[in-house]
Amino acid sequence: MADDWFEAIVTLKPEPPKAADLVAAWFVQQGLSVMKLEVGLLASGWATQFRVAFGMSDLPRREAGVERSLPAPAEIAEHVETIVIPPLPEPLGI
């Protein structure tokens, strides 16, 4: 797989804001970028960084209109509701 750029939306369990900081710090320690969202985080980085962070030899294939889930790593699982790779945009038919 090419080293594509990936983004994952991390939805957090309803907990104190401090939990969001712990989860964000974990993603940063893995070499990923993090942006806070209203209900969680947006983690982004190269596919290689995601594979290493999640201990996967390959990531789910991105497709138009198909959302893919990632398992929450043990270190942050107690604070995370879901981790989702959003679908590619639908082609415009150009």
C-alpha positions, 0 to 999 in steps of 0.5 A: 500500500502506498503511504497515503495520508489518512485521517481518523475521527476519534469519538470520545466517551462522555468524560472529563475534558482531561481524558481528551488531552490523554487521548490526544497525547497518545496520538501525538506520541505515535507521530500523528497530528491531532485537532480537537473537535466538539465530540472528539479528535481528528487524528491525521498522518501517513498510513505508515504512522497509522499502521505502527500506532495501531499495530496493523500490517495494513489499514482498511482500504478507503472507498468512496461512500464507505466508512471504516473502523479501527480498533481502539488501542488498549492504552486509550480504549477506556476513553474512546467510543469509536475510531473511524476512517471517513470515506473518500468523497463520491466521484463528481462524474467529471 
